[in-house]
């Protein structure tokens, strides 16, 4: 029997319309009044995977501890509004990160920073120190190697013909490893560089700042504005052409 990928490929994003119109989805409702599952619901096609994952959150493993504390921080982030059934978020992402690290009993925290965000990382360091942590930071351009040494071409540079250091996320991760960090925070690493840092980091990694040069590091602005300024992303393919 031929597999129907169109019907089984998970697409929870399509439930966005269901949420908008129904105020919930199948996974945010309880029996017997649960909303029906869409055809491409992962809980249907990967039910065993979803069910077995619950077991990973139990016990004494690091994964179980992280999952437990993450859930606790999520609950602590909200405050009930007296006299109503509504809740109000009270913590920023920085505060969430601090609360998580404290509940995990982390002390040594690495900051993998973009060179363009050294001032932001300095301020983050001051906050972490004030909260009792031992932060260390390492810049993406550590070693100051020209991009040509990493296999890039002169035409790949932002300003061809000038010295441009290559980003070195693997070194960033290994320096954090050598420093025995308990947790690492990404501050503005480029797409791809953040992947390499996360891949080579021995400590758990969280992202505080996502690099977006156009929106002031607020990439969700593209999604909010997709029907206006960024509608082109839905109508025309993004042309990616490397220089000769």
NUNU-801135 format. One record per atom (N, C-alpha, C, O, CB): residue in one letter; x, y negated, z negated. Coordinates in steps of 0.1 Angstrom, whole numbers, plus 2048, in hexadecimal, padded with zeros to 3 digits. Glycine has a CB too. Layout:
AXYZ;...
//
This chain:
X80980C800;X800800800;X8097F4800;X8127F27F8;X7F68007F4;X8067EA809;X80E7DE80A;X80B7D57FF;X8007D27FB;X80C7D8818;X8167CF7FA;X8157C67EE;X8107B87F3;X8167B37FC;X8227C57E6;X8067B37ED;X8017A67F1;X80779B7E8;X8037987DD;X7F27A57EF;X8137957ED;X81A78B7E5;X81277F7E3;X8147787D9;X8277887EC;X80A77B7EC;X80276F7EB;X7F87707DF;X7F57667D9;X7FA76C7F7;X7F477C7DC;X7EA77E7D1;X7F17807C4;X7EB77E7B9;X7E17897D4;X7FE7857C4;X8047897B7;X8107807B3;X8147817A8;X8097977B9;X8157787BC;X82076F7B8;X81B7657AD;X81275E7B0;X8267677C5;X8227667A2;X81D75D797;X81C74E79B;X8267497A0;X82675F78A;X811748797;X81073A79A;X80773378F;X7FC72F792;X80A7377A8;X80D732783;X80672B779;X80371C77C;X7FA716777;X80D72C76C;X80B717785;X809709789;X7FB70778F;X7F56FC78D;X814705793;X7F6711795;X7E971079B;X7DD70F791;X7D270B794;X7E671C7A5;X7E1713785;X7D771277A;X7D5703775;X7CD70076C;X7DA71B76E;X7DE6FB77A;X7DD6ED776;X7CF6E7779;X7CA6DF771;X7E76E477D;X7C96EB785;X7BC6E6788;X7B26EC77F;X7A86E577B;X7B96EA797;X7B46F977B;X7AA6FF771;X7AB6F8764;X7A06F575E;X7AE70E76F;X7B66F575F;X7B86ED753;X7B16E0754;X7AA6DC74A;X7C76EB74F;X7B36D975F;X7AD6CC761;X79E6CC760;X7976C375B;X7B26C676E;X7986D7766;X7896D7767;X7836DF75C;X7776DC758;X7866DE774;X78A6E8756;X7846F174C;X7896ED73E;X7836F2734;X7876FF74F;X7946E673D;X7996E3730;X7A16EE72A;X7A46EE71E;X78E6DF726;X7A56F8732;X7AD70372D;X7AF70D738;X7AB70B743;X7A570A721;X7B7717735;X7B972273F;X7B772F737;X7B473072C;X7C8721744;X7B973A73E;X7B7747738;X7C074972C;X7BC74F722;X7B9753742;X7CC74572D;X7D6747722;X7D473D717;X7DB73E70D;X7E4747728;X7CB733719;X7C972970E;X7BA72A70B;X7B3720709;X7CC71B713;X7B5736709;X7A7738705;X7A77466FF;X7AF74F702;X79D737711;X79D7496F6;X79D7556EF;X79075D6F4;X7867576F7;X79D7536E0;X79176A6F3;X7857736F6;X77B7706EC;X77E76D6E0;X7897826F7;X76E7726EF;X7697766FC;X76776B706;X76276E711;X75C77E6FA;X76A75F702;X76775470B;X772750714;X772745719;X762748703;X77C759716;X78875571E;X78475372D;X77B75A732;X79276171D;X78B749732;X789746741;X78F752749;X799758744;X78F739744;X78A755754;X78F76075C;X79D75D761;X7A1751763;X786763769;X7A5767763;X7B3765768;X7B2763777;X7AB76A77E;X7BB771764;X7BB75B77D;X7BC75978B;X7C3766791;X7C976D78A;X7C374C78F;X7C276779E;X7C87737A5;X7D77747A3;X7DC77F7A2;X7C57737B3;X7DE7697A2;X7EC7697A0;X7F1766792;X7FB760790;X7F275F7AA;X7E976A788;X7ED76877A;X7F8772776;X7F677E778;X7E076A771;X80376D771;X80E77676D;X80A780762;X80F78A760;X81A76E769;X80077C75A;X7FB78574F;X7F4791755;X7F379B74E;X7F177D746;X7F0790761;X7EA79C768;X7F47A576F;X7F57B176C;X7DF797772;X7FD79E777;X8067A677F;X8137AA777;X81A7B377B;X80A79E78B;X8157A376C;X8217A6764;X81D7A7755;X8247A374C;X82C79B765;X8117AD753;X80C7AF746;X8157B673C;X8167B2731;X7FF7B6747;X81C7C1741;X8257C8739;X8317C0735;X8357C1729;X8297D5740;X8367B873E;X8417B073B;X83E7A5730;X8457A3727;X8467A9748;X83279F732;X82D795729;X82B79B71B;X82F795711;X82078F72E;X8257A771B;X8237AD70E;X82F7B2707;X8317B06FB;X8197B9710;X8397B770E;X8457BC708;X84E7B1703;X8557B36FA;X84D7C4713;X84D7A570A;X85579A705;X8527966F7;X85A7916F0;X85378E70F;X8457986F3;X8417946E5;X84A79B6DB;X84E7966D1;X8337986E2;X84E7A76DE;X8577AF6D5;X8657A96D4;X86B7AB6CA;X8587BD6DA;X8697A16DE;X87679B6DE;X87678F6D3;X88178B6CF;X87A7956EB;X86B78A6D0;X86A77F6C6;X86A7846B8;X86977C6AE;X85E7776C9;X86A7916B6;X8697976A8;X87779C6A4;X87F7A06AD;X85F7A26A7;X87A79D698;X8867A2693;X891798690;X88D78C68D;X88C7AB69E;X89D79C690;X8A879368B;X8B278E696;X8BC789693;X8B079A680;X8AE7906A2;X8B778D6AD;X8B877D6AF;X8AF7766A9;X8B37936BB;X8C27796B6;X8C376A6B8;X8B77656C0;X8B175A6BE;X8D07676C0;X8B276D6CA;X8A77696D2;X89A7686C9;X89375E6CB;X8A47736DD;X8997716C0;X88D7716B7;X88E7646AE;X88375E6AC;X88C77D6AF;X8997616A9;X89B7566A1;X8987496A8;X8917406A3;X8A975569B;X89E7486B4;X89B73C6BD;X88D73A6C0;X88772F6BF;X8A373C6CA;X8867456C3;X8787446C6;X86F7406BA;X8667386BB;X8737526CB;X8737456AF;X86C7426A2;X86D73369F;X86372C69C;X87174B697;X87A72E69F;X87C72069C;X8767176A6;X87170C6A3;X88B71E69A;X87771B6B3;X8717126BD;X8627116BB;X85C7066BC;X8737196CB;X85B71C6B7;X84D71B6B4;X84A7126A8;X84070B6A7;X8477296B2;X85371369E;X85170B692;X8536FC695;X84C6F468F;X85B710687;X85D6F969D;X85F6EB6A1;X8536E66A8;X84F6DA6A7;X86C6EA6A9;X84E6EE6B1;X8426E96B9;X8376E66B0;X8306DC6B2;X83E6F56C3;X8356EE6A5;X82A6EB69C;X82D6DF694;X8246D7691;X8286F7693;X8396DD690;X83D6D1687;X83C6C468F;X83B6BA689;X84B6D3682;X83E6C569C;X83D6B96A5;X8306B26A4;X82F6A66A7;X8416BC6B3;X8266B96A1;X8186B36A2;X8136B1694;X8166B868A;X80F6BC6A9;X80B6A6693;X8046A3686;X7F56A1689;X7F169B692;X80A695680;X7ED6A7680;X7DE6A6682;X7DA69767F;X7E0691676;X7D76AF678;X7D0693686;X7CB685683;X7BF68767A;X7B568D67D;X7C667F691;X7C068166E;X7B6682663;X7A867F668;X7A667566F;X7B967A658;X79F688665;X791686669;X78D68A677;X78268967B;X78E678667;X79769067E;X79569568C;X79B6A368E;X7A26A8685;X79A68B696;X7986A9699;X79E6B669C;X7AA6B36A6;X7AF6BD6AC;X7946BF6A2;X7AE6A76A8;X7B96A36B1;X7C66A46AA;X7C76A369D;X7B76956B7;X7D16A56B1;X7DF6A56AC;X7E769A6B4;X7E36976BF;X7E56B36AD;X7F16956AD;X7F968B6B3;X80868F6B2;X80D6936A8;X7F767D6AB;X80F68E6BE;X81D6916BE;X8256866B7;X82267B6B9;X8226936CD;X82E68A6AF;X8366806A7;X8456816A9;X84C6776A5;X833683698;X84A68B6B0;X85868C6B2;X85C68A6C0;X85568F6C9;X85D6996AC;X8676836C3;X86D6836D0;X87568F6D3;X8776986CA;X8766766D1;X87B6916DF;X88369D6E2;X89069D6D9;X8946A76D5;X88669D6F1;X8956916D7;X8A16916CE;X89E6966C0;X8A569E6BA;X8A66826CD;X8926926BB;X88E6976AE;X88B6A66AE;X88E6AD6A4;X88268F6A9;X8846AB6B9;X8826B96BA;X88F6C16BA;X8906CB6B3;X87B6BC6C7;X8996BB6C1;X8A66C26C2;X8AD6C36B4;X8B36CD6B0;X8AF6BB6CC;X8AC6B86AD;X8B26B769F;X8AB6C1696;X8B16C868E;X8B16A9699;X89D6C1696;X8966CA68E;X8996D9691;X89B6E1688;X8876C8690;X89A6DC69E;X89D6EA6A2;X8AB6EE69D;X8AD6F8697;X89D6EB6B1;X8B56E569E;X8C36E869A;X8C36EA68B;X8CA6F2686;X8CC6DD69E;X8BC6E2684;X8BC6E3675;X8B56F0670;X8BB6F7668;X8B46D766F;X8AA6F4676;X8A4700673;X8AC70C677;X8AB717670;X896701679;X8B470B681;X8BD716685;X8CA71667D;X8D271F67F;X8C0714694;X8CC70C674;X8D870B66C;X8E4709675;X8EF70E672;X8DA717663;X8E2702681;X8EE6FF689;X8F56F3683;X8EF6EA67D;X8E96FC698;X9026F3685;X90B6E8680;X9136E268B;X9126D668D;X9146ED675;X9196EA693;X9226E569E;X91A6E46AB;X9156EF6B0;X92F6EF6A0;X9196D86B0;X9106D66BC;X9186D06C7;X91E6C66C5;X9046CE6B9;X9196D76D2;X9206D26DE;X9176C96E7;X90B6CC6E8;X9266DD6E6;X91D6BF6ED;X9166B66F6;X91D6B7703;X9286B2704;X9156A76F1;X9176BD70D;X91C6BD71B;X9166B1722;X90B6B1727;X9196CA723;X91F6A6724;X91969A729;X91E696737;X92A69A73B;X91D68F71F;X91669073E;X91A68A74B;X92367E748;X92167773D;X90D685753;X92C67B750;X93566F74E;X92D66274E;X931658748;X94166F758;X922662755;X919657756;X91165474A;X90964B74A;X911657762;X91165D740;X90965C735;X91165D728;X90C66271E;X8FE667735;X91E658728;X92665871C;X920650711;X921653706;X934653720;X91A644715;X91563C70A;X909643704;X9076426F7;X91062E710;X90064970C;X8F5651706;X8FA65C6FD;X8F465F6F2;X8EC656711;X905663701;X90A66E6F9;X9116686EC;X91066F6E2;X915675701;X91665C6ED;X91C6566E1;X9116546D7;X9136566CB;X9236496E4;X90664F6DC;X8FA64C6D3;X8F56596CD;X8F165A6C1;X8EF6446DA;X8F46636D6;X8EF6706D1;X8F96766C6;X8F467B6BC;X8EE67A6DC;X9066746C8;X90F6796BE;X90D6726B1;X90E6786A7;X91E6766C4;X90B6656B1;X90865D6A5;X8FC66369E;X8FC664691;X90764E6A8;X8F26666A5;X8E566B69F;X8E8679699;X8E467B68E;X8DA66C6AA;X8EF6816A0;X8F168F69B;X8FA68E68F;X8F8696685;X8F86976A6;X90468668F;X90D684683;X905680677;X90668466C;X91967B686;X8FC676679;X8F467166E;X8EA67B669;X8E667B65D;X8EC665673;X8E7685671;X8DE69066D;X8E569C667;X8DF6A6664;X8D6695679;X8F369A666;X8FA6A565F;X9016AF668;X9066B9663;X8F26AB655;X9016AD675;X9076B767E;X9156B3681;X91A6A867E;X8FE6B768B;X91C6BC688;X92A6BA68C;X92A6BA69C;X92D6C56A1;X9346C4686;X9276AF6A2;X9266AF6B1;X9346AE6B7;X93D6A86B2;X91D6A46B6;X9356B46C3;X9416B26CB;X93C6B06DA;X9316B56DD;X94B6BE6CB;X9436A96E2;X93E6A66EF;X9496A86F9;X9556A66F7;X9386986F0;X9456AC705;X94F6AE710;X9486A971D;X93D6AD720;X9536BD711;X9506A1725;X94B69A731;X94C6A473D;X9546AD73D;X95368E733;X9436A1746;X9436AA752;X94F6A975B;X9526B2763;X9376A675B;X95769E75A;X96369C762;X96F6A075B;X97A69C75F;X96368D766;X96E6A8750;X97A6AC749;X9856B2752;X9826BA75B;X9766B773E;X9916AD750;X99C6B1758;X99F6A8764;X9AB6A7768;X99A6BF75E;X9956A0768;X997696772;X99D69C77F;X9A7697784;X9A068B76D;X9976A7784;X99C6AD791;X9946A779C;X9886A679C;X99B6BC790;X99C6A37A7;X99569E7B3;X98C6A97B9;X98F6B57B8;X99F6997BD;X9816A57BF;X9786AE7C5;X97E6B77CF;X97A6C37D2;X96C6A77CB;X9896B27D6;X98F6BA7E0;X9966C77DA;X9976D17E1;X99A6B27E7;X99A6C67CD;X9A06D27C7;X9966DD7C4;X99A6E87C1;X9A76CD7BA;X9896D97C4;X97E6E37C1;X9786E87CE;X96D6EE7CE;X9746DD7B8;X97E6E57DA;X9796EA7E6;X96F6E17EE;X96A6E57F8;X9726F77E4;X96C6D57E8;X9636CC7EF;X96B6C47F9;X9786C47F8;X95D6C27E5;X9656BF803;X96B6B780D;X96B6A880A;X9636A3802;X9646BA81B;X9736A0811;X97369280F;X96568C812;X96168380C;X97E68B818;X95F69281C;X95268D820;X947690816;X93C68B817;X94E69382E;X94A69980D;X94069D802;X9406937F7;X9376927EF;X9436AA7FD;X94A68A7F7;X94B6807EC;X9406757ED;X93C6727F8;X95967A7EB;X93D66F7E2;X9346647E2;X93B6587EA;X9346517F2;X93065F7D4;X9486567E7;X95064C7EE;X95C6537F4;X9676537EE;X9546417E4;X95A658800;X96665E807;X972656807;X971649809;X962663815;X97E65C806;X98A655806;X98F6507F9;X99964A7F8;X98964980F;X9876527EE;X98B64E7E1;X98C65A7D8;X9886657DB;X9806447DB;X9936587CC;X9936627C2;X9866647BC;X98065B7B6;X99E65F7B8;X9816717BC;X9746747B6;X9766817AE;X97868C7B5;X9696757C0;X9756817A1;X97768D799;X96B69679B;X95F69279B;X97968A78B;X96D6A379B;X9636AD79D;X95D6B078F;X9646AF785;X9686BA7A3;X9506B378E;X94A6B7782;X94F6C577E;X9516CD787;X93A6B7783;X9516C7772;X9576D476D;X94F6DA762;X9536DB757;X9656D1768;X9426DF765;X9396E475B;X93E6F1754;X93B6F4749;X92C6E6761;X9466F975C;X94B705756;X95570274B;X955708741;X95170E761;X95D6F874E;X9676F4743;X95F6EE737;X9636F172C;X9716E9749;X9556E673A;X94D6E172F;X9486EC726;X9486EB71A;X9416D9734;X9426F772C;X93D702725;X94870971D;X94670C711;X93670C72E;X95370B723;X95E71371D;X96470B711;X969710708;X968717727;X9646FD713;X9696F5708;X9606F66FC;X9646F76F1;X96B6E670C;X9536F56FF;X9496F76F4;X94B7056EE;X9497066E1;X93B6F56FA;X94D70F6F6;X94F71D6F0;X95B71D6E7;X95B7236DC;X9517276FC;X9667166EB;X9727166E3;X97070E6D6;X9767116CC;X97E70F6EB;X9677056D7;X9646FD6CB;X95A7046C2;X9566FF6B7;X95F6EF6CF;X9557106C6;X94C7186BE;X93F7106BB;X93A7106AF;X95371C6B1;X93A70A6C5;X92D7036C2;X92270C6C0;X9217176C5;X92A6F96CE;X9187086B7;X90D7106B4;X90270E6BF;X8FA7176C1;X90770D6A6;X9017026C5;X8F76FF6CF;X8FD6F46D7;X9056EC6D3;X8EA6FA6C8;X8FA6F46E4;X8FF6EA6ED;X8F36E26F3;X8E86E86F6;X9076F06F8;X8F56D56F5;X8EB6CC6FB;X8F06C6708;X8FB6C1709;X8E76C16F1;X8E86C8713;X8EB6C2720;X8E66B4720;X8DA6B171D;X8E66CA72B;X8EF6AA723;X8EB69C725;X8EF698733;X8FA693735;X8F369371A;X8E569973C;X8E6694749;X8EF69B753;X8F469475D;X8EB686748;X8F16A8752;X8F96AF75C;X8F16B0769;X8E56B1769;X8FD6BD757;X8F96B1774;X8F26B2781;X8EB6BF783;X8EF6C977C;X8FD6B078C;X8E26C078D;X8DC6CD790;X8E76D6795;X8F06D279D;X8D16CB79B;X8E86E2790;X8F26EC794;X8FD6EC78A;X9016F6785;X8F86E87A2;X9026E0786;X90C6DF77B;X9066E376E;X90C6EA766;X9126D177A;X8F96E076C;X8F26E4760;X8F16F3760;X8F16F9755;X8E56DD75E;X8EE6F976B;X8ED70776C;X8FA70E768;X8FA718760;X8E970C77A;X90570976D;X91270F76A;X91670E75C;X91B717755;X91D709773;X913702756;X915700748;X90D70A740;X913711737;X9126F2744;X90170B742;X8F871473B;X8FD72373D;X8FC72B733;X8E971373F;X901726749;X90573474B;X912738743;X91374373F;X90873675A;X91B72E742;X92873173B;X92872E72D;X932731726;X93372A743;X91E728728;X91D724719;X91A730711;X911738714;X913719717;X922732707;X91F73E6FE;X91473A6F3;X90D7436EE;X92C7426F6;X91372D6F0;X9087296E7;X8FC7266EF;X8FC7236FB;X90D71C6DF;X8F07266E8;X8E47226EF;X8E47146F4;X8EA70B6ED;X8D87246E5;X8DE7116FF;X8DE704705;X8D06FE706;X8C770570A;X8E4705713;X8CF6F1703;X8C36EA705;X8C66DD70D;X8D16D870D;X8BC6E66F8;X8BD6D8715;X8BF6CC71D;X8B76C0716;X8AB6C1714;X8BA6CE72B;X8BF6B6714;X8B96AA70E;X8B669F719;X8AC699719;X8C26A3704;X8BF69E723;X8BE69572E;X8C069C73B;X8CA6A373D;X8C868972C;X8B669A744;X8B76A0752;X8BC69575B;X8B668A75B;X8AA6A6756;X8C6698763;X8CB68E76C;X8C168A777;X8BD69377E;X8D8693773;X8BE67E779;X8B6679784;X8BA66A786;X8B666177F;X8A767A781;X8C2669790;X8C965C793;X8BF651797;X8C1645795;X8D365D79D;X8B465579D;X8AA64B7A2;X8A0647798;X89C63B797;X8A36517AE;X89B65078F;X89064D786;X895649778;X88D64976F;X887658785;X8A2647776;X8A7644769;X8A6650760;X8A364F754;X89E639762;X8A965C766;X8AA66975F;X89C66C75A;X89B67274F;X8B4668754;X89266A762;X88466D75E;X87E67476A;X87566F771;X87C66075A;X88268176D;X87E687779;X86F68A77B;X86A68B786;X88569477A;X86868A770;X85968C771;X852681777;X84668277B;X85368F763;X859675779;X85366A77F;X84F66E78E;X846668793;X85C65E77F;X857677794;X85467B7A1;X8476837A2;X83F6817AC;X85F6847A7;X84468A798;X837692798;X82B689795;X82168B79A;X83869D78D;X82D67F78C;X82367578A;X82066D796;X814668798;X82666D77E;X82A66A79E;X8286617A9;X8286687B6;X8296627C1;X8336577A9;X8256757B6;X82667D7C3;X81B6797CD;X81C67B7D9;X82568B7C0;X8106737C8;X80566F7D1;X8076617D7;X7FF65C7DF;X7F86707CA;X81265B7D3;X81564D7D7;X82364D7DD;X8256507E9;X8136437CC;X82D6487D5;X83A6467DA;X8416537DE;X84A6537E7;X8436407CF;X83E65E7D8;X84566B7DB;X83D6747E3;X83F6807E3;X84A6717CE;X83266F7E9;X8296787F1;X83167E7FC;X82D689802;X81D6707F6;X83C678800;X84467D80B;X84968B808;X84B693812;X85067480E;X84A68F7FC;X84F69C7F8;X8456A77FB;X8496B37FC;X85369C7E9;X8396A37FC;X82E6AC800;X82B6AD80F;X8256B6813;X8216A97F8;X8316A3816;X82D6A2824;X8396A582D;X8376AA838;X828695827;X8456A2829;X8516A4831;X85C6AC82A;X85E6AA81E;X856696835;X8636B5831;X86E6BC82B;X8796B3828;X87C6AA82F;X8736C7834;X87F6B581C;X88B6AD818;X8976B2821;X89B6BD820;X88E6AF809;X89D6A8828;X8A86AC831;X8B56AC829;X8B96A2822;X8A96A283C;X8BC6B7829;X8C86B9822;X8D36BC82C;X8D46C8831;X8C86C3816;X8DB6B3830;X8E56B583B;X8F36B1835;X8F56A5832;X8E16AC847;X8FC6BA834;X9096B7830;X9116B083B;X90F6B4846;X9106C482B;X9196A7837;X9216A0841;X92B6AA848;X92F6B4842;X92969483B;X92E6A7854;X9386AF85C;X9466AE856;X94F6B485B;X9386AB86B;
//
